[in-house]
Amino acid sequence: MINGKIVGNTSLIVWEQGGERQFFNVTVHPSRAAADESINSLRRELKAAMPGQNITVVSENNLVFLRGTVNDLASSDRAVQIASSAGKVVNLLYVNVPHSPPQILLKVRFASAAIRSNRPFRANEMPKRPRFPGLRPGLTETAFQAGILQRPGFVPYFGVSP
């Protein structure tokens, strides 16, 4: 009879009376009863620490698998911490995420214009690169000379102040 002290693999050599040798590979497994008791105590601890949450525990090859659904991320982390005492943990828990209220996306653009004098805007006051899209310096001068942009109540915005 051979008793193993810890889980693992080793080799055994037995010499017979005639000088012959026999080689054996020995694998020491944990006691099934001890492993079952360890998992059962882990289940009890999880049930006491997180009542009302559906968590199942399965152990295989020194791995602890956590399955089920928990209420929040903190509960999932706590379950992993508790289960880590029984071996390496594989977290397969689902976390209930509360639904967020519906949201509306608004796109708002603001524009403002200020009138500082009553004199008409002159083309020679134009900046080199106007900020008004679609108007080029040559087109702007022509539009002013023709009186197109000098209508009453029209406030041009070209990035310069009179």
C-alpha positions as CSV (number, residue, x, y, z in Angstrom):
1,M,0.0,0.0,0.0
2,I,1.3,3.5,-0.9
3,N,-0.1,6.7,0.5
4,G,0.4,9.9,-1.4
5,K,0.7,13.1,0.6
6,I,-0.1,15.6,-2.1
7,V,-1.8,15.6,-5.5
8,G,0.6,15.0,-8.4
9,N,2.6,12.4,-10.4
10,T,5.6,10.4,-9.6
11,S,7.4,7.2,-10.7
12,L,7.9,4.0,-8.6
13,I,10.6,1.4,-9.1
14,V,10.3,-2.0,-7.5
15,W,13.3,-4.4,-7.4
16,E,12.6,-8.1,-7.3
17,Q,14.9,-10.7,-5.6
18,G,16.5,-11.7,-8.9
19,G,17.5,-8.2,-9.7
20,E,14.7,-7.5,-12.0
21,R,13.1,-4.1,-11.9
22,Q,9.5,-3.0,-12.5
23,F,8.6,0.6,-13.3
24,F,5.3,2.2,-12.4
25,N,3.9,5.7,-13.0
26,V,1.9,6.7,-10.0
27,T,-0.7,9.5,-10.0
28,V,-2.1,10.8,-6.7
29,H,-5.7,12.2,-6.9
30,P,-7.4,14.1,-4.2
31,S,-10.0,12.2,-2.2
32,R,-13.3,12.5,-3.9
33,A,-15.1,12.9,-0.6
34,A,-12.7,15.8,0.4
35,A,-13.2,17.5,-3.0
36,D,-17.0,17.1,-2.8
37,E,-17.0,18.5,0.8
38,S,-14.9,21.5,-0.4
39,I,-17.3,22.3,-3.2
40,N,-20.3,21.9,-0.9
41,S,-18.9,24.3,1.6
42,L,-18.2,26.7,-1.2
43,R,-21.8,26.5,-2.4
44,R,-23.0,27.1,1.2
45,E,-20.8,30.1,1.5
46,L,-21.9,31.6,-1.8
47,K,-25.5,31.1,-0.9
48,A,-25.0,32.8,2.5
49,A,-23.0,35.7,1.1
50,M,-25.3,36.3,-1.8
51,P,-28.9,35.2,-1.1
52,G,-31.4,35.1,-3.9
53,Q,-28.8,35.0,-6.7
54,N,-28.6,32.0,-9.0
55,I,-25.0,30.7,-8.9
56,T,-24.0,27.1,-9.6
57,V,-20.5,25.8,-8.8
58,V,-18.8,22.9,-10.6
59,S,-15.2,21.7,-9.9
60,E,-13.1,19.9,-12.4
61,N,-9.3,19.4,-12.6
62,N,-8.6,22.0,-9.9
63,L,-10.7,24.5,-11.7
64,V,-13.9,26.1,-10.2
65,F,-16.6,27.1,-12.8
66,L,-19.1,29.7,-11.7
67,R,-22.3,29.7,-13.8
68,G,-25.6,31.6,-13.4
69,T,-26.9,35.1,-13.1
70,V,-26.0,37.8,-10.6
71,N,-27.6,41.2,-9.9
72,D,-24.6,43.4,-10.4
73,L,-20.9,43.5,-11.2
74,A,-19.9,43.8,-7.5
75,S,-21.7,40.5,-6.8
76,S,-19.8,38.8,-9.6
77,D,-16.5,40.0,-8.2
78,R,-17.4,38.9,-4.7
79,A,-18.4,35.4,-6.0
80,V,-15.0,35.1,-7.7
81,Q,-13.2,36.1,-4.5
82,I,-15.0,33.6,-2.5
83,A,-14.5,30.8,-5.0
84,S,-10.8,31.5,-5.4
85,S,-10.2,29.7,-2.1
86,A,-11.1,26.4,-3.8
87,G,-8.9,26.7,-6.9
88,K,-8.5,28.7,-10.1
89,V,-11.8,30.3,-10.9
90,V,-13.4,30.4,-14.4
91,N,-16.1,33.2,-14.2
92,L,-19.1,32.3,-16.5
93,L,-21.6,34.5,-14.6
94,Y,-24.0,36.8,-16.4
95,V,-24.7,40.2,-14.9
96,N,-28.1,41.7,-15.0
97,V,-27.7,45.2,-16.5
98,P,-30.7,47.5,-15.8
99,H,-32.3,49.1,-18.8
100,S,-31.5,52.8,-19.2
101,P,-34.2,55.3,-19.9
102,P,-34.6,56.3,-23.5
103,Q,-32.5,59.2,-24.6
104,I,-32.9,61.8,-27.3
105,L,-30.0,63.1,-29.3
106,L,-30.3,66.8,-30.2
107,K,-28.1,68.5,-32.6
108,V,-28.1,72.2,-31.9
109,R,-26.2,74.9,-33.8
110,F,-26.1,78.5,-32.8
111,A,-25.4,81.5,-35.0
112,S,-25.3,85.2,-34.0
113,A,-24.8,88.4,-35.9
114,A,-24.2,91.8,-34.4
115,I,-24.7,95.2,-36.2
116,R,-22.3,97.9,-35.0
117,S,-22.9,100.6,-37.5
118,N,-25.4,101.5,-40.2
119,R,-22.8,102.1,-42.9
120,P,-22.8,99.5,-45.8
121,F,-20.2,96.8,-45.7
122,R,-17.4,97.5,-48.3
123,A,-15.7,94.8,-50.3
124,N,-12.2,96.1,-49.5
125,E,-12.9,95.2,-45.8
126,M,-13.2,91.5,-46.8
127,P,-10.6,89.2,-45.2
128,K,-8.3,87.3,-47.5
129,R,-10.1,84.0,-46.7
130,P,-13.8,84.6,-45.9
131,R,-15.5,82.2,-43.5
132,F,-18.7,82.3,-45.3
133,P,-18.9,79.0,-47.3
134,G,-19.5,79.3,-51.0
135,L,-18.3,82.9,-51.3
136,R,-14.9,83.6,-52.8
137,P,-13.2,87.0,-52.6
138,G,-13.9,87.8,-56.3
139,L,-17.5,86.6,-56.1
140,T,-18.1,88.7,-52.9
141,E,-16.8,91.9,-54.6
142,T,-19.0,91.3,-57.6
143,A,-22.0,90.6,-55.4
144,F,-21.5,93.8,-53.4
145,Q,-21.0,95.9,-56.5
146,A,-24.2,94.5,-58.0
147,G,-26.1,95.3,-54.8
148,I,-27.1,91.6,-54.3
149,L,-25.8,91.5,-50.7
150,Q,-26.8,95.0,-49.7
151,R,-30.5,94.4,-49.2
152,P,-32.2,96.1,-46.2
153,G,-32.1,93.9,-43.1
154,F,-29.4,91.6,-44.5
155,V,-26.5,91.1,-42.0
156,P,-23.4,89.6,-43.7
157,Y,-21.0,87.7,-41.6
158,F,-17.5,87.4,-43.0
159,G,-15.4,87.3,-39.8
160,V,-14.6,91.0,-39.7
161,S,-16.4,93.8,-37.8
162,P,-17.0,97.2,-39.4
